[in-house]
Amino acid sequence: MPFNFILDEYPNEVIVDEEIFKVHADFKSILCILQYLNDDLFLDEEKVKGSLALFYGETIPRDTNNAYTEMLDFIHIYRDEKASKQSTSKKEPRLLDYEIDSGAIYSAFLEKYQIDLTEATMHWFKFNTLLENLSDEKPRLLQLMEIRGMEIDEQLDSKDKARLRKLKKEYSLEEKEEVFGSFADAFLFGAKAGGKQ
């Protein structure tokens, strides 16, 4: 059953091998984990160990494979990635990068919700719900995501095609490899789900 953002209590723990573990569920903690996982300065093994330490704190489950899977499922808000992958045959473009787009995310939240993300404490699930449901007045963040997701229509004239190609190249995230991937139909992330182990 999908998570109900109104009725369900936001989780601050996960179950790994039938044992309950407290986790750091604040959006800033999760953003730090994503930043760590995408940092090319670390080896894959270091990324796994480091991200688990950030997520679980001092009490990391013994079964690190299951612990890592549970962490990614939590970050994905337990959405069914397999179903969304089967529904789309072609690879979706990456639309959002939390680091590159951090200024646009900050200003969008401040403008639309009057939330200063530098001062806010907010559960990861709530942060994502607000991010997904920014209004249609198109703050810069949504404009960037729209450009990244646009297909170049062959019916456009050559000038418009060239302009769109230039914008897509300027704001593309495809060259930056990402170990954490898409959910919510590529609205928040862009590459394949999961991480390197």
Residue frames as a rotation matrix with the C-alpha (Angstrom) as fourth column:
MET 1
0.581 0.814 0.000 0.00
0.814 -0.581 0.000 0.00
0.000 0.000 -1.000 0.00
PRO 2
-0.064 -0.640 0.766 1.44
0.528 -0.673 -0.518 3.45
0.847 0.371 0.381 -0.91
PHE 3
-0.688 -0.267 -0.675 2.40
0.721 -0.351 -0.597 5.87
-0.078 -0.897 0.435 1.83
ASN 4
0.392 0.851 0.349 -0.43
0.785 -0.507 0.355 8.23
0.479 0.135 -0.867 2.81
PHE 5
-0.546 -0.762 0.348 1.10
0.517 -0.633 -0.577 11.66
0.659 -0.135 0.739 3.38
ILE 6
-0.135 0.580 0.804 -1.89
-0.570 -0.709 0.416 12.84
0.811 -0.402 0.426 5.45
LEU 7
0.758 0.637 0.138 -2.77
-0.497 0.427 0.756 9.83
0.423 -0.642 0.640 7.58
ASP 8
0.664 -0.535 -0.522 0.46
0.557 0.820 -0.132 7.87
0.499 -0.203 0.843 7.98
GLU 9
0.869 -0.449 -0.209 3.06
-0.061 -0.516 0.854 8.81
-0.492 -0.729 -0.476 10.57
TYR 10
0.650 -0.697 -0.302 6.36
-0.572 -0.186 -0.799 9.80
0.501 0.692 -0.520 8.99
PRO 11
0.893 -0.263 -0.365 8.81
0.384 0.868 0.315 7.01
0.234 -0.422 0.876 9.78
ASN 12
0.535 -0.781 0.322 12.00
-0.818 -0.574 -0.035 7.57
0.212 -0.245 -0.946 11.75
GLU 13
-0.200 -0.583 0.787 13.06
-0.617 0.699 0.361 3.93
-0.761 -0.413 -0.500 11.75
VAL 14
0.140 0.191 -0.972 13.42
-0.892 0.450 -0.040 0.97
0.429 0.873 0.233 9.41
ILE 15
0.647 0.085 0.758 13.33
-0.471 0.826 0.309 -2.79
-0.600 -0.557 0.574 9.89
VAL 16
0.079 -0.692 -0.718 16.39
-0.885 0.282 -0.370 -4.79
0.458 0.665 -0.590 8.85
ASP 17
-0.514 -0.244 -0.822 16.26
-0.064 0.967 -0.246 -8.55
0.855 -0.074 -0.513 9.39
GLU 18
0.288 0.839 -0.462 13.31
0.514 0.272 0.814 -8.20
0.808 -0.471 -0.353 11.76
GLU 19
-0.150 -0.377 -0.914 15.16
0.958 -0.283 -0.041 -5.67
-0.243 -0.882 0.404 13.93
ILE 20
0.809 0.525 0.263 14.13
0.567 -0.816 -0.111 -2.01
0.156 0.239 -0.958 14.27
PHE 21
-0.317 -0.935 -0.158 16.76
0.940 -0.332 0.083 0.66
-0.130 -0.123 0.984 13.67
LYS 22
0.559 0.386 -0.734 16.40
0.353 -0.912 -0.210 4.40
-0.750 -0.142 -0.646 14.21
VAL 23
-0.071 -0.557 0.828 17.43
0.997 -0.067 0.041 6.49
0.032 0.828 0.560 11.21
HIS 24
-0.575 -0.152 -0.804 18.19
0.215 -0.976 0.031 10.12
-0.789 -0.155 0.594 10.43
ALA 25
-0.116 0.702 0.703 15.09
0.949 0.288 -0.131 11.11
-0.294 0.652 -0.699 8.45
ASP 26
0.331 0.208 -0.920 15.54
0.111 -0.977 -0.181 14.90
-0.937 -0.043 -0.347 8.17
PHE 27
0.962 0.137 0.236 15.79
0.241 -0.018 -0.970 16.13
-0.129 0.990 -0.050 4.58
LYS 28
0.595 -0.802 -0.052 19.24
-0.796 -0.580 -0.173 17.61
0.108 0.144 -0.984 5.17
SER 29
-0.017 -0.570 0.822 20.54
-0.540 0.697 0.472 14.25
-0.842 -0.435 -0.319 6.38
ILE 30
0.489 0.267 0.831 19.21
0.448 0.740 -0.501 12.52
-0.749 0.617 0.242 3.26
LEU 31
0.985 -0.169 -0.042 20.63
-0.132 -0.569 -0.812 15.24
0.113 0.805 -0.583 1.00
CYS 32
0.239 -0.942 0.234 24.03
-0.920 -0.143 0.365 14.71
-0.311 -0.302 -0.901 2.66
ILE 33
0.061 -0.146 0.987 23.72
-0.019 0.989 0.148 10.97
-0.998 -0.027 0.057 1.95
LEU 34
0.827 0.312 0.468 22.90
0.442 0.153 -0.884 11.63
-0.348 0.938 -0.012 -1.71
GLN 35
0.789 -0.602 -0.121 25.79
-0.605 -0.729 -0.320 14.08
0.105 0.326 -0.940 -1.99
TYR 36
0.020 -0.792 0.610 28.11
-0.735 0.403 0.546 11.49
-0.678 -0.459 -0.574 -0.46
LEU 37
0.285 0.175 0.942 26.89
0.287 0.922 -0.258 8.72
-0.914 0.344 0.213 -2.78
ASN 38
0.911 0.148 0.385 27.51
0.409 -0.199 -0.891 10.93
-0.055 0.969 -0.242 -5.82
ASP 39
0.672 -0.724 -0.154 30.98
-0.634 -0.670 0.385 12.08
-0.382 -0.161 -0.910 -4.78
ASP 40
0.874 -0.333 -0.353 33.55
-0.087 0.609 -0.789 10.61
0.477 0.720 0.503 -7.19
LEU 41
0.034 -0.904 0.425 36.33
-0.837 -0.258 -0.483 11.13
0.547 -0.340 -0.765 -4.65
PHE 42
-0.117 0.003 0.993 35.15
-0.816 0.570 -0.098 8.02
-0.566 -0.822 -0.064 -2.78
LEU 43
-0.923 -0.154 -0.353 35.33
-0.315 0.829 0.462 4.38
0.222 0.537 -0.814 -3.82
ASP 44
-0.116 0.953 -0.278 32.05
-0.369 0.219 0.903 2.46
0.922 0.208 0.326 -4.07
GLU 45
-0.033 0.055 -0.998 32.76
0.714 0.700 0.015 0.57
0.700 -0.712 -0.062 -0.84
GLU 46
-0.885 -0.320 -0.337 33.46
0.465 -0.640 -0.612 3.84
-0.020 -0.699 0.715 0.97
LYS 47
-0.700 0.686 0.197 30.22
-0.501 -0.669 0.548 5.30
0.508 0.285 0.813 -0.37
VAL 48
0.118 0.750 -0.651 28.22
0.109 0.642 0.759 2.38
0.987 -0.161 -0.006 1.01
LYS 49
-0.212 -0.271 -0.939 29.87
0.913 0.287 -0.289 2.47
0.348 -0.919 0.186 4.43
GLY 50
-0.970 -0.234 -0.066 29.73
0.242 -0.918 -0.313 6.26
0.012 -0.319 0.948 4.67
SER 51
-0.504 0.850 0.153 26.10
-0.476 -0.422 0.772 6.53
0.720 0.316 0.617 3.59
LEU 52
0.156 0.533 -0.832 25.07
0.447 0.713 0.540 3.83
0.881 -0.456 -0.127 6.08
ALA 53
-0.544 -0.437 -0.716 26.84
0.834 -0.195 -0.516 5.72
0.086 -0.878 0.470 8.87
LEU 54
-0.965 0.213 0.154 25.02
-0.204 -0.976 0.076 8.92
0.167 0.042 0.985 7.92
PHE 55
-0.219 0.956 -0.194 21.65
-0.409 0.090 0.908 7.15
0.886 0.278 0.371 7.75
TYR 56
0.449 0.427 -0.785 21.84
0.365 0.714 0.597 4.83
0.816 -0.554 0.165 10.77
GLY 57
0.635 -0.293 0.714 24.25
-0.692 -0.626 0.359 6.73
0.342 -0.723 -0.600 13.00
GLU 58
-0.280 -0.841 0.462 26.27
-0.959 0.270 -0.091 4.63
-0.049 -0.468 -0.882 15.42
THR 59
-0.225 0.273 0.935 24.05
-0.291 0.897 -0.332 1.53
-0.930 -0.347 -0.123 15.20
ILE 60
-0.202 0.075 -0.977 24.50
-0.979 0.014 0.203 0.11
0.029 0.997 0.070 11.70
PRO 61
0.777 0.539 0.325 22.85
-0.545 0.835 -0.084 -3.26
-0.317 -0.112 0.942 11.02
ARG 62
-0.059 -0.828 0.558 25.23
-0.233 0.555 0.798 -6.21
-0.971 -0.083 -0.226 10.64
ASP 63
-0.005 0.147 0.989 23.72
0.846 0.528 -0.074 -7.14
-0.534 0.836 -0.127 7.28
THR 64
-0.476 -0.284 -0.832 25.00
0.019 -0.950 0.313 -4.15
-0.879 0.133 0.457 5.32
ASN 65
-0.964 0.167 0.208 23.43
0.227 0.106 0.968 -5.30
0.139 0.980 -0.140 2.04
ASN 66
-0.106 0.987 -0.120 19.92
0.923 0.142 0.357 -5.32
0.370 -0.073 -0.926 3.52
ALA 67
0.031 0.047 -0.998 20.69
0.688 -0.726 -0.013 -2.14
-0.725 -0.686 -0.054 5.46
TYR 68
-0.841 -0.410 -0.354 21.70
0.017 -0.673 0.740 -0.41
-0.541 0.616 0.572 2.23
THR 69
-0.733 0.640 0.231 18.58
0.480 0.246 0.842 -1.65
0.482 0.728 -0.488 0.41
GLU 70
0.120 0.797 -0.592 16.36
0.992 -0.112 0.050 -0.45
-0.027 -0.594 -0.804 3.25
MET 71
-0.326 -0.327 -0.887 18.07
0.377 -0.905 0.196 2.94
-0.867 -0.270 0.418 3.15
LEU 72
-0.996 -0.070 -0.054 17.44
-0.024 -0.370 0.929 3.33
-0.084 0.926 0.367 -0.59
ASP 73
-0.402 0.916 -0.010 13.83
0.763 0.341 0.549 2.17
0.506 0.212 -0.836 -0.21
PHE 74
0.096 0.376 -0.922 13.35
0.852 -0.510 -0.119 4.80
-0.515 -0.774 -0.369 2.50
ILE 75
-0.636 -0.416 -0.650 14.90
0.059 -0.866 0.496 7.50
-0.769 0.277 0.575 0.31
HIS 76
-0.941 0.336 0.035 12.62
0.055 0.051 0.997 6.41
0.333 0.940 -0.067 -2.53
ILE 77
-0.547 0.757 0.357 9.69
-0.806 -0.363 -0.467 6.70
-0.224 -0.544 0.809 -0.09
TYR 78
-0.582 0.238 0.778 8.87
-0.023 0.951 -0.309 3.03
-0.813 -0.198 -0.547 -0.73
ARG 79
0.323 0.650 -0.688 7.58
-0.786 -0.220 -0.578 3.72
-0.527 0.727 0.440 -4.23
ASP 80
0.503 -0.052 0.863 7.53
0.259 0.962 -0.093 0.79
-0.825 0.270 0.497 -6.64
GLU 81
-0.102 -0.660 -0.744 10.46
-0.633 -0.534 0.560 1.45
-0.767 0.529 -0.363 -8.96
LYS 82
-0.790 -0.227 0.570 10.03
0.191 0.792 0.580 -1.80
-0.583 0.567 -0.582 -10.92
ALA 83
0.127 0.934 0.333 6.50
0.801 0.101 -0.590 -0.88
-0.585 0.342 -0.736 -11.96
SER 84
0.651 0.112 -0.751 7.53
-0.160 -0.947 -0.279 2.58
-0.742 0.302 -0.598 -13.10
LYS 85
-0.437 -0.872 -0.222 10.47
-0.504 0.032 0.863 1.16
-0.745 0.489 -0.453 -15.06
GLN 86
-0.624 0.241 0.743 8.25
0.555 0.807 0.204 -1.35
-0.550 0.540 -0.637 -16.86
SER 87
0.439 0.894 -0.093 5.82
0.593 -0.366 -0.717 1.40
-0.675 0.260 -0.691 -17.83
THR 88
0.757 -0.249 -0.603 8.51
-0.521 -0.788 -0.328 3.33
-0.394 0.562 -0.727 -19.71
SER 89
0.841 -0.426 0.335 10.69
0.525 0.792 -0.310 1.64
-0.133 0.437 0.890 -22.28
LYS 90
0.320 -0.756 0.571 13.04
0.441 -0.414 -0.796 4.55
0.839 0.507 0.200 -22.95
LYS 91
-0.299 -0.553 -0.778 15.43
0.952 -0.116 -0.284 6.13
0.066 -0.825 0.561 -20.48
GLU 92
0.791 0.606 0.088 14.07
0.584 -0.790 0.188 9.32
0.183 -0.098 -0.978 -18.97
PRO 93
0.007 -0.815 0.580 16.38
0.248 -0.561 -0.790 12.36
0.969 0.149 0.198 -18.84
ARG 94
-0.345 -0.182 -0.921 17.67
0.938 -0.041 -0.343 13.45
0.025 -0.982 0.185 -15.46
LEU 95
0.325 0.617 0.717 15.63
0.565 -0.734 0.376 16.46
0.758 0.283 -0.587 -14.41
LEU 96
0.838 0.076 0.540 16.98
-0.346 -0.692 0.634 17.47
0.422 -0.718 -0.554 -11.02
ASP 97
-0.017 -0.862 -0.506 20.30
0.577 0.405 -0.709 17.51
0.816 -0.304 0.491 -9.21
TYR 98
0.757 0.433 -0.489 20.07
0.631 -0.291 0.719 18.52
0.169 -0.853 -0.494 -5.55
GLU 99
0.015 -0.832 -0.554 23.54
0.747 -0.359 0.560 20.06
-0.665 -0.422 0.617 -5.60
ILE 100
-0.782 -0.323 0.533 23.53
0.618 -0.506 0.602 21.86
0.075 0.800 0.595 -8.94
ASP 101
-0.213 0.826 0.521 19.94
0.331 -0.441 0.834 23.04
0.919 0.350 -0.180 -8.43
SER 102
-0.336 0.077 -0.939 20.28
0.936 0.133 -0.325 23.84
0.100 -0.988 -0.116 -4.71
GLY 103
-0.939 -0.036 -0.341 19.85
0.098 -0.981 -0.168 27.59
-0.329 -0.191 0.925 -5.22
ALA 104
-0.654 0.742 -0.150 16.75
-0.437 -0.209 0.875 27.09
0.617 0.637 0.461 -7.36
ILE 105
-0.166 0.573 -0.803 15.28
0.606 0.701 0.376 24.66
0.778 -0.424 -0.463 -4.82
TYR 106
-0.637 -0.153 -0.756 15.98
0.744 -0.378 -0.551 27.09
-0.201 -0.913 0.354 -1.99
SER 107
-0.944 0.245 -0.223 14.35
-0.274 -0.955 0.110 30.03
-0.186 0.165 0.968 -3.77
ALA 108
-0.501 0.802 -0.326 11.35
-0.156 0.287 0.945 27.95
0.852 0.524 -0.019 -4.93
PHE 109
-0.183 0.411 -0.893 10.58
0.861 0.505 0.056 26.86
0.474 -0.759 -0.446 -1.35
LEU 110
-0.752 -0.145 -0.644 11.06
0.508 -0.749 -0.426 30.38
-0.420 -0.647 0.636 -0.03
GLU 111
-0.906 0.394 -0.153 8.83
-0.407 -0.719 0.563 31.91
0.112 0.572 0.813 -2.73
LYS 112
-0.351 0.824 -0.446 6.04
-0.240 0.381 0.893 29.31
0.905 0.420 0.063 -2.74
TYR 113
0.301 0.474 -0.827 5.94
0.577 0.600 0.554 28.10
0.759 -0.644 -0.093 0.87
GLN 114
0.519 -0.249 0.818 7.82
-0.567 -0.817 0.111 30.83
0.640 -0.521 -0.565 2.77
ILE 115
0.955 -0.293 0.046 10.12
0.179 0.694 0.697 28.06
-0.236 -0.658 0.715 4.04
ASP 116
0.444 -0.892 -0.084 13.78
-0.875 -0.411 -0.257 28.94
0.195 0.188 -0.963 4.50
LEU 117
0.853 -0.050 -0.519 15.47
-0.009 0.994 -0.110 25.59
0.521 0.099 0.848 3.92
THR 118
-0.217 -0.975 0.050 18.66
-0.043 -0.042 -0.998 26.76
0.975 -0.219 -0.033 5.64
GLU 119
-0.651 0.026 0.759 16.70
-0.727 -0.309 -0.613 27.07
0.218 -0.951 0.220 8.89
ALA 120
0.328 0.942 -0.070 14.03
-0.895 0.334 0.296 24.39
0.302 -0.035 0.953 8.44
THR 121
-0.816 -0.321 0.480 13.84
-0.437 0.887 -0.151 20.96
-0.378 -0.333 -0.864 10.03
MET 122
0.193 0.899 -0.392 11.64
-0.952 0.074 -0.297 18.73
-0.238 0.431 0.870 7.89
HIS 123
0.131 -0.067 0.989 11.11
-0.070 0.995 0.077 15.02
-0.989 -0.079 0.125 7.32
TRP 124
-0.826 -0.561 -0.045 12.45
-0.131 0.114 0.985 13.73
-0.548 0.820 -0.167 4.00
PHE 125
-0.491 0.716 0.497 8.97
0.855 0.505 0.117 12.53
-0.167 0.482 -0.860 2.94
LYS 126
0.470 0.688 -0.552 7.43
0.593 -0.710 -0.380 15.96
-0.654 -0.149 -0.742 3.57
PHE 127
-0.193 -0.653 -0.732 10.26
-0.257 -0.686 0.680 17.74
-0.947 0.320 -0.036 1.73
ASN 128
-0.929 -0.204 0.310 9.70
0.199 0.432 0.880 15.57
-0.313 0.879 -0.360 -1.35
THR 129
-0.081 0.976 0.201 5.95
0.961 0.130 -0.245 16.07
-0.265 0.174 -0.948 -1.29
LEU 130
0.490 0.219 -0.844 6.39
0.182 -0.972 -0.147 19.84
-0.853 -0.081 -0.516 -1.26
LEU 131
-0.508 -0.772 -0.382 9.05
-0.296 -0.260 0.919 19.66
-0.809 0.580 -0.097 -3.97
GLU 132
-0.788 0.234 0.570 6.86
0.570 0.628 0.530 17.52
-0.233 0.742 -0.628 -6.23
ASN 133
0.103 0.983 0.153 3.89
0.995 -0.101 -0.020 19.83
-0.004 0.154 -0.988 -5.81
LEU 134
-0.685 -0.341 -0.644 5.36
0.302 -0.937 0.174 23.24
-0.663 -0.076 0.745 -6.44
SER 135
0.267 0.918 -0.294 2.75
0.077 -0.324 -0.943 25.41
-0.961 0.230 -0.157 -8.14
ASP 136
0.327 -0.024 0.945 2.39
0.895 0.328 -0.302 25.80
-0.303 0.944 0.129 -11.88
GLU 137
0.953 0.017 -0.301 3.64
-0.038 -0.984 -0.176 29.38
-0.299 0.179 -0.937 -11.81
LYS 138
0.745 -0.651 0.145 6.96
0.555 0.485 -0.676 27.86
0.370 0.584 0.722 -12.77
PRO 139
0.759 -0.643 -0.104 9.74
-0.371 -0.558 0.742 29.02
-0.536 -0.525 -0.662 -10.49
ARG 140
0.171 -0.782 -0.600 13.22
-0.985 -0.114 -0.132 28.65
0.035 0.613 -0.789 -11.99
LEU 141
-0.556 -0.392 0.733 13.55
-0.520 0.852 0.062 25.11
-0.649 -0.347 -0.677 -10.64
LEU 142
0.213 0.728 0.652 10.54
0.195 0.622 -0.758 23.90
-0.957 0.289 -0.009 -12.63
GLN 143
0.782 -0.008 -0.623 11.73
-0.560 -0.449 -0.697 25.74
-0.275 0.894 -0.355 -15.73
LEU 144
-0.266 -0.958 -0.103 15.07
-0.949 0.241 0.204 23.90
-0.170 0.152 -0.974 -15.53
MET 145
-0.516 0.125 0.848 13.34
-0.127 0.967 -0.220 20.56
-0.847 -0.221 -0.483 -15.09
GLU 146
0.606 0.795 0.030 10.98
-0.021 0.053 -0.998 21.29
-0.796 0.604 0.049 -17.99
ILE 147
0.451 -0.533 -0.716 13.89
-0.889 -0.341 -0.306 22.12
-0.081 0.775 -0.627 -20.31
ARG 148
-0.585 -0.748 0.314 15.70
-0.733 0.653 0.190 18.90
-0.348 -0.119 -0.930 -19.32
GLY 149
-0.384 0.513 0.768 12.59
0.112 0.851 -0.512 16.82
-0.917 -0.111 -0.384 -20.02
MET 150
0.415 0.600 -0.684 11.62
-0.562 -0.422 -0.711 18.42
-0.715 0.680 0.162 -23.35
GLU 151
0.025 -0.358 0.934 11.91
0.676 0.695 0.248 16.48
-0.737 0.624 0.259 -26.58
ILE 152
-0.628 -0.300 -0.718 13.05
-0.276 -0.777 0.565 18.31
-0.728 0.553 0.406 -29.68
ASP 153
0.342 0.879 0.333 10.01
0.210 0.274 -0.939 18.39
-0.916 0.391 -0.091 -31.96
GLU 154
-0.517 -0.559 0.648 10.87
0.705 0.151 0.693 17.93
-0.486 0.815 0.316 -35.64
GLN 155
0.303 0.725 0.619 8.10
0.927 -0.375 -0.014 20.39
0.222 0.578 -0.785 -36.51
LEU 156
0.581 -0.175 -0.795 9.99
0.325 -0.845 0.424 23.26
-0.746 -0.505 -0.434 -34.85
ASP 157
0.935 -0.347 0.067 11.85
-0.083 -0.400 -0.913 25.57
0.344 0.848 -0.403 -37.16
SER 158
0.335 -0.897 -0.287 15.64
0.602 0.439 -0.667 25.33
0.725 0.051 0.687 -37.20
LYS 159
-0.293 -0.430 0.854 16.10
-0.300 -0.807 -0.509 28.43
0.908 -0.405 0.108 -35.01
ASP 160
0.439 0.561 0.701 13.85
-0.853 0.016 0.521 27.05
0.281 -0.827 0.486 -32.25
LYS 161
0.908 -0.177 -0.379 15.51
0.197 0.980 0.013 23.63
0.369 -0.086 0.925 -32.48
ALA 162
-0.022 -0.995 0.099 18.95
0.403 -0.100 -0.910 25.20
0.915 0.020 0.403 -32.12
ARG 163
-0.175 0.032 0.984 17.80
-0.685 -0.722 -0.098 27.28
0.707 -0.691 0.148 -29.15
LEU 164
0.780 0.542 0.313 16.28
-0.606 0.528 0.595 24.26
0.157 -0.654 0.740 -27.40
ARG 165
0.670 -0.618 -0.411 19.39
0.451 0.779 -0.436 22.13
0.590 0.107 0.800 -28.08
LYS 166
-0.269 -0.803 0.532 21.54
0.003 -0.553 -0.833 24.88
0.963 -0.222 0.151 -26.59
LEU 167
0.093 0.403 0.910 19.34
-0.901 -0.356 0.250 25.13
0.425 -0.843 0.330 -23.47
LYS 168
0.950 0.294 -0.109 19.23
-0.238 0.902 0.361 21.34
0.205 -0.317 0.926 -23.03
LYS 169
0.324 -0.911 -0.254 23.01
0.511 0.394 -0.764 21.12
0.796 0.118 0.594 -23.32
GLU 170
-0.296 -0.447 0.844 23.54
-0.348 -0.773 -0.531 24.01
0.890 -0.451 0.073 -20.90
TYR 171
-0.023 0.408 0.912 21.29
-0.993 -0.118 0.028 22.54
0.119 -0.905 0.408 -18.21
SER 172
0.477 0.214 -0.853 21.83
-0.337 0.940 0.047 18.82
0.812 0.265 0.520 -18.88
LEU 173
0.375 -0.328 0.867 22.68
-0.881 0.165 0.443 16.54
-0.289 -0.930 -0.227 -15.97
GLU 174
0.979 0.143 -0.148 23.53
-0.189 0.911 -0.367 13.54
0.082 0.387 0.918 -18.16
GLU 175
0.313 -0.936 -0.159 27.28
-0.214 0.094 -0.972 14.03
0.925 0.339 -0.171 -18.03
LYS 176
-0.395 -0.405 0.824 27.35
-0.881 -0.087 -0.465 13.80
0.260 -0.910 -0.323 -14.26
GLU 177
-0.436 0.205 -0.877 27.11
0.040 0.977 0.208 10.13
0.899 0.055 -0.434 -13.28
GLU 178
-0.137 0.490 0.861 24.60
-0.942 -0.332 0.039 9.50
0.305 -0.806 0.507 -10.53
VAL 179
-0.905 -0.224 -0.360 24.54
-0.119 0.949 -0.293 6.44
0.408 -0.222 -0.886 -8.29
PHE 180
-0.629 0.775 -0.060 21.12
0.306 0.176 -0.936 7.25
-0.715 -0.607 -0.348 -6.92
GLY 181
-0.936 0.091 0.340 18.31
0.342 0.006 0.940 7.21
0.083 0.996 -0.037 -9.38
SER 182
-0.723 0.657 0.215 14.84
-0.391 -0.646 0.656 8.09
0.569 0.390 0.724 -10.49
PHE 183
-0.680 0.705 -0.202 11.53
0.705 0.552 -0.444 7.89
-0.201 -0.445 -0.873 -8.74
ALA 184
0.042 0.826 -0.562 8.15
0.235 -0.555 -0.798 9.51
-0.971 -0.099 -0.217 -9.13
ASP 185
0.659 0.247 0.711 8.42
0.696 0.158 -0.700 8.98
-0.285 0.956 -0.068 -12.89
ALA 186
-0.149 -0.899 0.411 11.77
0.962 -0.229 -0.151 10.80
0.230 0.372 0.899 -13.16
PHE 187
0.737 0.458 0.498 10.40
0.347 -0.888 0.303 13.94
0.580 -0.050 -0.813 -11.52
LEU 188
0.938 -0.332 0.098 13.00
-0.258 -0.482 0.837 14.12
-0.231 -0.811 -0.538 -8.76
PHE 189
0.012 -0.966 0.260 15.93
-0.260 0.248 0.933 12.06
-0.965 -0.079 -0.248 -9.93
GLY 190
0.381 0.174 -0.908 17.14
-0.877 -0.244 -0.414 10.98
-0.294 0.954 0.059 -13.31
ALA 191
-0.459 -0.641 -0.615 19.34
-0.814 0.581 0.001 7.92
0.357 0.501 -0.788 -13.60
LYS 192
0.009 0.475 -0.880 18.61
-0.056 0.879 0.474 4.30
0.998 0.045 0.034 -12.80
ALA 193
0.725 0.378 0.576 17.51
-0.566 -0.151 0.811 3.43
0.394 -0.913 0.104 -9.26
GLY 194
0.908 -0.334 -0.252 19.84
0.417 0.782 0.463 2.02
0.043 -0.526 0.850 -6.67
GLY 195
0.672 -0.741 0.013 23.51
-0.722 -0.651 0.236 2.42
-0.166 -0.168 -0.972 -6.01
LYS 196
0.244 -0.699 -0.672 26.84
-0.404 0.556 -0.726 0.78
0.881 0.449 -0.147 -6.61
GLN 197
0.872 0.006 0.490 27.87
-0.467 0.310 0.828 -1.77
-0.147 -0.951 0.273 -4.03
